[in-house]
Amino acid sequence: MIRTGRAEVSFDNLRTEFSLPSAFPADVLAEAEEAVSRPPGDREDLTSIPLVTIDPPGAKDLDQALCVTQEGDGFVVHYAIADLGLFVTPGGALDTEVRRRGQTIYLPDGNVPLHPTTLSEGAASLLPNVTRPAVLWTFTCDARGLPTNVQVRRALVRSRAQFDYAEVQASFDAGNPHPSVAALASFGPLRRAYAVTRGAIELQLPEQEIEHDGSGWKLVARPRADVDSWNAEISLMTGMAAAEIMLSAKVGVLRTLPNPDAEAVKALRKSAAALHVKWPASQTPGAFLAGLDPTTPEALALFTDATRLLRGAGYVTFNGSTPDLTTHAGVAAPYTHVTAPLRRLVDRFATEVCLAVTAGDPLPTWLSEALPELPSLMGSSDSLASKVDRAATDQVEAWVLADRVGQEFDAAVLRSGDNEAEVFVTEPPVLAKCTGKRLPEGERITVRLAEADAANRKVRFERA
């Protein structure tokens, strides 16, 4: 935790360094205000479905609401997604601005939103106890959790409650989950098992989060709970279904990732052997990683090593033929983004493709013309978001440790080189470089803080 002057704890330096926009132009705000009162059009009233939302604490930009029920041996999943297509006029001032921004950029002291908050935290957000326009995905699934029928249409929906992940996990742990999500405890594990069978690769690294405690900032490591994984599987299922719709019509935009090359897999097997972690020759990387205990230092090291399996992510658009690469190695299936349109540009366009295809309509001209631009727009915004996120974490790490130079900490060695390693310090949760010759990868060691430079956002340890 840090307790320093108000100027020092501001993240405005990052806003300036990365040229983040400070406000929306007047014509964009005016267009957004006008869109708030726009009639929802001809859409089915499905407000009777008892949807709920699960998001981080305090979130207002609520993209998704869900209801999962068990029907006989199978399941029915309703997944409502905020409908930005109603509010954004193609070619208008708002459309132009959100294409420039690409996605919401998150900082600890406030985000830089993709859309004006009158939409993203108001009229378009799936807030509880208000009727909202949405795009509703409905999945009829068999006893294995596999969809046998998929429907997508515009609708009016009404969320019954807003929860955060910890609340929902606590309700499951106590045995009294909300009826709208109770079936997640059965459905989620089925989807996770299916992901492992497909060969999906999931890295269960703890999430470094930055929290304000009233007097400063602190770092928190949040392990992934069951509810996080189950909820993510609903989004993944939707993205996979959307990709199949696009591929069947030979038009759309996919999120792609090439399969890991043989050398990367070989290097991971070598690391597993060095750490004395058994990996059967017949087992896929995804199945191997899924079987690790994420609380052990060996697993942390292997998850870190496995990041080399997931390199080369991008977007590909197509119209009239299918691209050479259609799959995402992390998902182990064709996949696209459709579930976060309030926060990510591409989701609105991908959703409009799915709606047109399933209705049997040709793509409108504005949509066909926009598709080729999306890979470049999203590539740029993904890169910027990643840099800002890393810089914010580096900044807080340096602030938190500024007065602890010379102190010793317990750490796990994640990836080791000849003279330097990457280590994860348990408390406070910090990921940093540590000097030392051939540090023992996958083992816990004691490290000494050698440097915590807040001005340059640099933290460095050395072996004690």
N, C-alpha and C positions, 0 to 999 in steps of 0.2 A: 504494500500500500504506500501511497505517497501523500505527503502533506507539505505542499509547497505553495509559492505565490500564485495568484490567479493567472497571471500572464504565462507562467511556465507551463501550467497544466492545460492550456488551450491547444487544440489541434488545428488552429487556423494556419499554422506554418505549413501543414500538409495540404490544406486547401489551396494555398498560394503556390507551393512547390509543384503540385500536379495540375494547376490551372483548372480547378473544379469550379463549375458555375455557382454563383452565390444566390441567384434569383432567376425566376422565369421572366422573359420579356413581357411587356404589358399586353401585346396582342395575343400571346399564348394564354395568359391568365384570363383575359376576356373571353376567349373561345372556350376555355374550360368552364367558366361560370355559366356560359350559355348552355353548355352540354349537360349541366346538372339537371336542368328542367326539361331535358329532351324526353318525349314519351318513349316507353320501352318497345313500342311496336307490337306486332302480332306474335305473341309467344305463349307457350303453355303455362298455366298457373300450377306450379308444383310446390307451393308453399306448405302443403300438408306433410311433406317429407321432413322428418325431424333432424335436420342437419346440425352439426356443431363444428367449431373450428379448433385446431390445435396449432399454436404458434408460440414463439418466444414470449416471455413476460412483457407486458406493456405494448405489444405490437398493435398497430392500427391499420397497417396496409395488409389486409387479410385476403389473400388470393384464393384460398381453397376452403371448402366446407364439405364434410363427409358424413355419411350414414352407412354403416355396415350391418347387415342382418343375416342371420342364418335361416335359410328356407329349405326345410327338409334336409337332405344330405349336402346341399350346396349353399351358395351365398348370393346375396344381391348387394352390390356396392353402388351407392350414389355418390358422385364426386362433382361438386359444383365449383366452377372456376369463374372468377370475376370476368365480366364481359366488357372489355375495353373497346370492342368493335362498335358498341353503341355510342361511345363518347368521343372517339377520335375520328375526325373527318379526313379521309385520304387526301393528301396534298395540302391540307390546311396548315396554319401556323403551329398548332399543337403537334401534328404529325411530323412536321419538319424538325421541331425541337427535340422530340423524343428519339427520332432517328439519330440526331447529333449526340444525344446523351448515351443511348444504348442500354443502360441499366442503372438501377439505384446503386449509389456508392455509400457504403456504411462506414461511419466513423463513430468512435465511442461517445462523442458529445453531440451527435445528431447526424442524420443522413443527408445525402444529396439526392433527392428523389428523381425518379424517371419521369413521373407525372406530377402536376401540381397537386398539393395535398387536398384540395377541395374534391379531387377525384380519388387519389390513391388512399387517403385516409377518411374519405367521406362517401360521396355518392356511388363510387364503384367498388368500395371495400365491402366484404361480406360480414359486416358488423352484426352483432346479435340483436334479435328482436326488431329488425326492420326488413321490409321486403326489398329485394335487390334483383336487378337483371343479372343473369348468369348464363354460362354455357354448361349444361348438365350432361355429364357422362354417366351412363348406367351400364353396369357390367352384371350379367347373369353368369355365375361361375359354378363349376361342378365341385364335387367333393374334394378334388385335388387343388382347388383354388384357381383353376384355369378357366378363362372366359369362354363361354359357349355362344354368347351373344353380346354385342356391343352397340350401344345407341348413344348418339350425341345430338343435342338440339339446344336451341335457345329456350330459356324458361325464366319464370319468376320464382325465386326461392326465398326462404326465410330461415336464417340460423337461429337455433334455440339458445345456444350458449357459446361463450368464448372461454377456452381452456388454454393453459400452457402445458408444456410437456411434463414438467414435474408433477403438476396436479393430476394429470391423467395416469401417470405411472403410479402415483401414490394411491389412486382409486383402485387400480388393478391389484396392487400389493395388499390393499385392505379388503379386497374381494367385493367391492361395490362400485364398479365402473358405470358410467352413464350408459343407458340402454342403446344409444346411437353408436357407441364404439365398443360395446361389450364383446361383440363377435370378432373384434380385431385380435383377441388373444388366441383364437383358433385360425383365423384367416392369415394373419401376419406370418406365423411360423410356416404355413404351407407355402406361401410365396417366397420366403427365405430359402426353404428347402429346394424349391424350383429354381431359384437363382443359382444355388450351388450346383445343381444338376446341369444347368445350362453352361456353367463355367464362368459365371460372373465373378469379378475380382473386387472385393471390398477391403479397404484398409481401415482397420479399427483403431486408428490413432486417437488419443484423447483430444478433445477440442480445447484450444486455448481461447478463453473468453476474457474480455475486459469489462469490469463492472465498476460503477461508481458507488461509493459507500457513504456519501454525504460530506466527506472531508478530503477525498482524493480518489485515485484510481487503484484498482487491485486486479491481479491476474488470477483467474480461476481455471482449473482443468476440469472439464465436465466429461466423464466417460459416457459413452452412448448407451442409453437405456433401451429396454425392449420396445417401448412405445415409439421411440425415435425410428428404430428399424422398421417396425410394422407400418408406421405412417409413411415412411419413405417408399415402401413397397407399393402402396396405393398410387403414388405419383409415378413410380417407374412403370407400373402396369399401364397407366394412362398414356405415358409417353411411348411405350411399345405399341399400344393399340393405334395411336395416332400415326406412327411410322408405317404400320402395315396398311392403313387407309391410304396414305400417300403413295406407297410403293405399288399398291394395286392399281392406282390411277396414273402412275408414272408422272407425278407432279408434286412438288413440295420442298421441304427443307429438313435435313437430318442433322443430328449431332453425331459425329463419327469419331472413332478412335481405332487406329489399326491394331491388329493383334500383336502381342509382344513378340519381339524377335527371339530366335533361339538362344542367342548369346545372353540376353537379359534373363531368360529363364534359367540358363545354365549358371549364371552368376548368383542368382537367388538360391539355387540348389547348393551351390558351394558354400554360401553363407549359412544355410541351414545345417549343413554337415559340420562346419566349423563350430557352430553353437550347440552341436549334439542334439539337434531337434530332428526327429525322425520324419522323413518325407518319402512315402512309398513311391516307387517309380511309376506306377500306374495312376497316381493321383494328380489331378490338374492343379495349377497354381491357385485357382480360386477355392477349390475344396481344401487344399492345404492351409491356406490363410484363414479360412472360415473356422478351422478346427483349433486354432491357437487360442490360448488364454491371454486376452489383451492386457491383463494386469502384470504380466511378467516382463522383465527387461529383454529376454530373448525375443518375445513377440514384438515388442516395440522396435527392436533393431530390425527384425525381418519385415515389419510393415513399412519401415522407413526405406529399407533396401528395395521393397516391392514397388515403390513409386516409379522406378525405372521401367516397370511393365506398362505404365499408363502414360506414355508420352506420345504427343502428336495429335491431341484432340483438336477438332475443328468443326466447321459446318460445311455442308455441301447442299446446293440447290439443284433442282432438275425439273425439266418440263418437256415431256414427250418421250423420254427414255430414262432408264435407271442408271445411277452413277456406278462406277467401278467398286467403290467402297460404300457399303450400306449399313454396316454394323458398328456398334460401340463395344470395344473389348471389355470395358468395365461392367457393362450391362450384359454382354454376351448375347446381343440381339440388335436388330434395327431399333433405333430410338430417336425421339425428337423432344423438344421442349414445348409444352403446351400448358403447364400448370402454374406459372407465375407471371402472368401478363402485367400485373401492377409493377413488377420489379425488373422485368427483362423484356426487351423489345421483341425478340424473335417469336415469343409465345403467341402474341396477338396474330401475327401473320400465319403461323403454323395452324392455329385454331381456325382461322378463316378458310384455309385450304380444306381442312377436315369437314367443316360445315358445308362448303360448296360441293365437295366430292360425295358426301353421304346423301345430300339432297338431290344429286344428279344434275347439278347446275354447273355451267362452265365457270372457270375462275374469272372474276371481274378484271378488266384491263389493268386497273391500278395495282392489283395484287400480283398479276403475272409480271408486271414491270418492276415491282419492288423486290421480288425474290432474289434476283442475281446480286443485289446490293447487300443482302443480309450477312453473308460470311465475312465480308470486310468490316461492316459495322460492328458485328458481334465480336470479331477477333480483337478489334481495337479496344472495345469497352471491357472485354474480359481481361485483357492485359493490364489496363489501367486499374480495374477493381482489385486485381491480385497485388499490384504494386502498392496501392494505398493501404490495403489490409495488412500487408507485411510491414510497411513503414509504421503504421499505427501500433502494431504489436511490438516492434523493435523499440519504438519510443517509450512505451509504457514499461517494457522490460528494463530499459536504462534508467527511467525514473524510479522504479521500485527498488532497484539495486544500487542507486547512486551513493548511499551512505553505508554500504556493506562491503566495500572493497577490502580484501584481505580475509574475509570470513570464509569458512568452509561449508560445503553443501554436499548432500547425497545426490548422485546423478547416475543415469543409465547411459552407457555408450551406445549410440545408435548406428553410426557409420564412421569407420576409422580409416585414416590415411597414414602416410609415413610419419608426418610430424604434427598432424592436427586431426581432431575428430569432431563429430557433431554429437552433442550430449543433451539429454533431457533432465533438467533439474526438477526434482519432485516438488519442493516447496521453497520459494514460490515457483509455480510451473513455468519454466523458462526453457526455450530451445535455443542453444547457442553453440559457438565454437569453443573448443578446448584444446590447448596446445599440449603436446606430449607425444613421444615416439610410440607408434603402434599400440595405441590404447586398446584394451581387450573388448572387442565388439560384443554387445549382448550381455555385458556384465555390469554390475553396480560398482562404482568407485567413488572416492571422495575427491572433490575438486575445490579449488580455491578461486575466488573471484579476483581476477587480475585487473579488470578494467570495466567501468560502467560510465560511458561517455554519453550523457544525455544530449549534448549539442549535435553529435554525429550519429546518434541512435546506434551505438555500438556497445556490445557486451562480450567479454571474453573471459574464459576460465582457463586455469591450468591445473594439471594434476597435483593434488596435495602430496 
